[in-house]
Amino acid sequence: MQRSIYLRPVGIFPAPADPDEATFAGLPLAGQPLRFTTVEIAERHGSRVSRRIVTLGDAVERDWGRGTIDAARDLEALSAPRPRLAGLALDRPRIMGIVNVTPDSFSDGGQHDEAQNAIAHGLKLAEEGAEILDIGGESTRPGADYVPVEEELRRVLPVIEGLRARTDALISVDTRKAEVMRRAAAAGADILNDVSALTHDPEAMTAAAESGLPIILMHAQGDPRTMNDNPQYSDVVLDVFDYLEGRILVCEAAGIPRAKLITDPGIGFGKHLHHNVAVMAALSQYHALGVPMLLGASRKKLIDHISDVPNPRDRVPGSLAAALVGAAQGVQIIRVHDVAATRQALNVWRASAAGSEKVLA
């Protein structure tokens, strides 16, 4: 699926904590205390893309001719509050803590590959402020090997069961496999997180629909083993948008309601540095999909490419910068390794943006 015209909110600014202090122009961004008064219109002309900034009124009133859009519909998608995620309100950025039960993840492989260590780490992340814990038993770093279903189940099920009994944090399972989705849901998982957007396993769509759980759909170009060999895009920001919009429609056709879907533009998955930077700069584009958005840039290679930091564990400052870039563009879920540091950074950003410490209450 490919559109010819796209709307992206720009000039985003925070609203004060007390709405009585001022009258605001513009529209709220995805129901959050952020607003926008202008949009960027991107028009595709074959392989060429033109962009211009227009007011909200111009976006609605202009006759766009070929590729006419329902601007009122798109502006509603950009501004409407998002439904709760497994009971969690998405009116501000929420932190997802990473629990890798793997020997080979790029940043913390081997640190928590025993169930008790992983459970203890998850509880620590929840105590530090993670409202979602993402449990993964298969590394999907560039070049990673496939993990058989039984081995992935052996890794993740005891951790999900152990955490379910000891924390109120939401539990997400990071998997591409239908059987892992089914067994994880039965063990108490609240969310499914599939880096292949339900394309890897032919049974995954059915498993996701039958579970009734929210599902995170991530963009990736290619398989983890080869995805960063030579990724190609016509326009990476719009190509990622088209892919995610197409997957949303496929999910709806399979019986998964839009209210159960979350998107992830897939930083580092089949993207070189210039692709990742372009997507990060235009994250607000993906609010036009009308569903919540997740950003996962924690400790990733783009930070090394930008700042020459080869050790992933030394990339915390860059990870915090990425989290704040996402928050300033209305990202609802920020997936991170370093929960305490991210919570601190987000608290300072939220209070400063609102001009009041009331937002932290």
N, C-alpha and C positions, 0 to 999 in steps of 0.2 A: 504494500500500500504506500502511495506517495501523494502528499498534498502538493499544491502549487503555491499556496499562501499560508503563512504562519504568523501568529501573534506572540510577542514576548514582552512581558512587563519590564520597563526600565525606569530609571529615576526612582527607585524604591527608597522609601524613608520610613523611619519608625514613628508610631503614634505615641504621644505621652501616655503614662499610666492612667491618668485621670481624664476620661473622655469629655468631661465638662469644661476642661481648661481651654478648649479650642474647637472650632468647627473645621472639619477636614474636607478638602476636595478629594477627588479621585475615588478609588476603590480599594477595599482591603485585599491583601494578597493571601488567597487560600484561607480566609477567615482568621488570619493571624493579626497581631498588632503591628503590621507593616502595611504600607499603602503605596499605590502608584497612580500617577496621573497621565502617563504617556506609555505608548507601546512601540516596539520596533516591529515593523511589517517586513517580513522576508518573502520575496517572490522568487520562485524557481522558474527559470526559462531554459529548459533542457538542462545542460550541465552548468549554467550560469545562475548565480543567485544575486539579486539586488536587495538592499536593505535601506529602510528609511525610518525615521522617528516621526510619529504622528500623535496628536491628542486622542483621547478616548472618543471624543465626538467625531473626529475625522475618520477614525477606524470604523465607526458604525454607519456614518452617513455617506461615505464615498462609495461610488459604484466601481468595484474592482474588476469588472469585466471577466475575462477568462480566469477561471479559478476563483470565481466569486465565493466568498465565505459568509457564513452567518456570524458576523462579528459579535452580535449580542450574545449568541450561544457561547462563543469562545471566551468572551469577557466574563460570562457567568461561570464557566469552568475555571478561569483564573482566580476568581474572587470568592467563590462559595466555600464555606467551612467544610473541612473534610470529616467524614464519619469517624467515630472512635475506632481505635484499633484494638480489638479484643478487650474493650472496656477502657482503654487508655485514650484520654483526650489528646488531640493533635493541634492544640492551640498555641504551642510553643515547641522548640526543638527538644526531642527526647533522645536519650543516649542508649544505644545498643552496645553492650559489652561483648567482646569476642572471646569465646572459649574454644580453642582449637584442640581437639583430642587427636592429635596427629603427630607423627615423628618428623614431618617434613614441611610444615608450613613455613613460609618465607621469613617470618619474624620470630615466632615463638615455638617452632616445631620442636617436639621432644620435651618441652617444659611441663606439659599437662597431659601427656599421653596415657597416664594411668588414671582410672576413674576417680579415685579418691583425691588425687591432686587436682583434677579438672573440677570436681565438685567444690573443693575448697577455694579454687580460684574464682569460680562463678559466684560463690557466696561473698567473697571479698569484693568483687566488682559490684554486686548488688548493694553492699554496704557503702561503697564509694559513690553510689548514685545511679548505677545502670538500672533502667526500668525495663529493659529487655535484655535477655542473655541469649546469644546466638551460638548454638552448639554445632560444631562441624567435625566430621570424621573423615573427610577426604580433602586434601589440599587441592586447590584449584589455581595455585600460583602458575606463572608461565613455565612450561616444561614439565609439569607434574604428571605422574603416572596415575592410571586408573586404579581405584580401590574396589575390590569385589564387594558385592552387597553384604555377604555374611560378615566380612571383616568390618565394614562400616557400621553395621548393626552392633557388633561386639563392642565397638568403641563408644557409640553415642547413647545407646539405650540405658546403660547403668547411670550415666551422667544425667540424662533427662529425668529418670526416676528419682535419683538422689536429690536433685535440685527441686523437683516438684514437691517433695515432702518437706523442704526446709526453707523455701523462699516464696514470697508473693510476686516476685518479678515475673514478667511474661517470659516464656521460653520459646525460642525460635530454633528450628532445625535447619541447618544449611546443607542441603542435599539436592542431587539431581535425579535421584532414584525413587520410583514409585513405591517399592516395598519399604524403603526407609521412611518415606512419608507416612505410609499407613501405620507402621509399627511405632513411629515417634508420636503420632497423633494419639494412638491408644495408650502410650506411656505418659501422656499429659502435655505434649507440646501445644502451644497456643497459635503458632505462626509457622508457615512453610516458607523457606527462602531458597529459591532455585536460580543459580547463576546462569542456567540455560533457558530461563523463562518457559519451562515446561516443554522444551524441544528435545532434550537428550534421550529421555526414556519414553517410548511410545505409550506407556501406560500412565505416565505422570499426570496428564490432564485429567484422566478419569479419577485417579487417586486423590488429586487436589480437590476436584469437585465433590467427591463423596465425603471427604473429610469435613467440609463446611468451614475450614479454617481460612483466615486471610493468607494470601500468597504474595510474596515479593517476586516481581518479574525483573530480571536484570538483563541489560544489553551486553552481549559479548559477540565478537566476530571470530568465529572459529572455535576449535577445541583448545583446552588449556595447554596441550602439548605443542601446539603450533600457532596459537592465536597471535603472537607478537612477531612472527617471522616477517610478514609483509602486509600489514593491514592497509586496506585501500578504502577511501571514501570520496564521494562527490562533494559533500559538505557534511562534516562529521556531526555537527550539532543537529542538523535537520535529518540526516540519515538515522541517527539514534532515535530521534523523535518518531519518525515513520515506523521504525521497527517496533518500538514500544506501543504505539497506537495500534499497530496491526495485531500484536499479541493480546492487547486488551480486548479487541473485537473477537478474536478467536476464543478467548476465555469466556466471554459473555455468551457466545454461541454454544459453548460446551456446558452452560448452566452455572458458571461462576459469576455472581453479580459484581458489577463495577465497585460497589461498596466494600468488597472483600479484597481489592487489588491495590498493590503498592508498586511503584516503579523505582528502578535503580539504573542510572545511566552507565554504570559499569566502568568506573575509572580504572585504567590499567588492563582491562580485558579486551585484547585486540585493538590496542590504541598506542601509538607512539607519543612522545612528549607533546608535540604540537597539537595532537588530537586531544589529549587529556586537558591541556591548558585551555583549549577552545571550549570544551564542554564545561569545565569549571567556571569559566567566565560567563557562560550562558545558562547556568542551572535554572534560572527562572523560566526559561523556555518550557520546561517540562511540566510546569503547573497547568499549562493549557490542556494537558491530558485529563485533567479533572480528578486526579487521584493523588494520594499522598506520595511523597518522594523520600527515598533513602539515599544517603551519600556515604560511600565507603572509600575514603582516601587515606586512612590511617597507616602511617609508616610505609607508604608505597613508594615504588621506584621513582615516580616523578619528582619526589622530594630530593632524592639523590641527584637526579639529572639537573635539577634547578640549582641545588646548593652544595653538591659534592659531599654527600653524606652516605658512604657505602654501607655502614652498619645500620640495619633497620631500627635497632633499639636506640640509636642516636637521633632519630627523626621525629621526636616528640614535638619540638617547636614547629616544624613544618606541618605536622599533623594538626596542631592546634590552629594554625593559620588556615588550613583547609576547612576545618570545622567552622570557623568564623565566617569564611567566605560563603559556606553553605547556609549558615544561619541567617546571614544578611540577605540572602536570596530566598528565604522562606522554606528551606529544607526542613521536613518534619522529623526525620530520624537520622541520627548521625552514628555510624557504626565505627567503633574505636577499640584500640587495645588499652589506651591509657585513660580510664574513666575518671579518676579523681582530678587529673589535670584538665581534662575536657570540661568537666562540670564547673571547675573554678573559672575557666576562660569564658564559658557560656554565661555564668552568673554575672561576671563583670560586664560582659557585652550587653546582656539583657537590661541590667540596672542602668547602665550608661545610656543605652539607646532610648529607654523609656524616661530617663531623667528622674527615676524614683526607685528606691529599694523595695517598694510595695510589690513589685512584680515577683519578688523572690519569696513572698509569704506563701 
